[in-house]
Every structure is written in C-alpha cells, then in structure tokens.
C-alpha cells in the first residue's frame, strides 16, 4: 500500500477549520429549531464568520 505523506497545516488554519466545522453544527441546530437565528448570528459575529442567511 502507498504511504501517504504527513501533511502539516499551520496552527491558524487548523483553528479556523475547527471553528468552521463547529459553526456548521450550529447551523444545523438552527435548522432543527434548537437555537434561534439570532443566536446563530451572535455566534457568527463573535467568531467573525460571514453567513448568507435570512
């Protein structure tokens, strides 16, 4: 089997990836009615995440 070379990402890139993944979960919670759109917008603003939602 071919060995996959280790990929090292800068710490800032890893942190942003984790933040965006967590935000995707929060968007799903909003879609499921478990948090409000206002709460989702608050989280987006807090972490400087641009969202296209009504």
C-alpha positions as CSV (number, residue, x, y, z in Angstrom):
1,X,0.0,0.0,0.0
2,X,1.2,3.5,-0.8
3,X,2.2,5.6,2.2
4,X,0.5,9.0,2.4
5,X,3.0,11.7,3.3
6,X,2.2,13.6,6.5
7,X,0.5,16.9,5.9
8,X,1.2,19.7,8.4
9,X,-1.2,22.7,8.5
10,X,-0.4,26.0,10.1
11,X,-2.0,26.3,13.6
12,X,-4.2,29.2,12.4
13,X,-5.6,27.0,9.6
14,X,-6.4,24.2,11.9
15,X,-8.1,26.6,14.4
16,X,-10.2,28.1,11.6
17,X,-11.1,24.6,10.3
18,X,-12.3,23.6,13.8
19,X,-14.3,26.8,14.2
20,X,-16.0,26.4,10.8
21,X,-16.8,22.8,11.5
22,X,-18.4,23.7,14.8
23,X,-20.3,26.5,13.1
24,X,-21.7,24.0,10.6
25,X,-23.1,22.1,13.6
26,X,-24.6,25.3,15.0
27,X,-26.3,26.0,11.6
28,X,-27.8,22.5,11.7
29,X,-29.1,23.2,15.2
30,X,-30.7,26.4,13.9
31,X,-32.3,24.5,11.1
32,X,-33.6,21.9,13.6
33,X,-35.1,24.7,15.7
34,X,-32.8,24.1,18.7
35,X,-31.2,27.6,18.6
36,X,-32.6,30.8,17.1
37,X,-31.4,32.7,14.1
38,X,-30.5,35.5,16.4
39,X,-28.3,33.1,18.4
40,X,-26.7,31.8,15.2
41,X,-26.0,35.4,14.1
42,X,-24.4,36.2,17.5
43,X,-22.0,33.2,17.2
44,X,-21.1,34.2,13.6
45,X,-20.4,37.8,14.7
46,X,-18.4,36.6,17.7
47,X,-16.1,34.4,15.6
48,X,-16.1,36.7,12.5
49,X,-17.9,34.2,10.3
50,X,-19.8,35.5,7.3
51,X,-23.2,33.8,6.8
52,X,-25.7,34.2,4.0
53,X,-28.9,33.6,5.9
54,X,-32.2,35.5,6.0
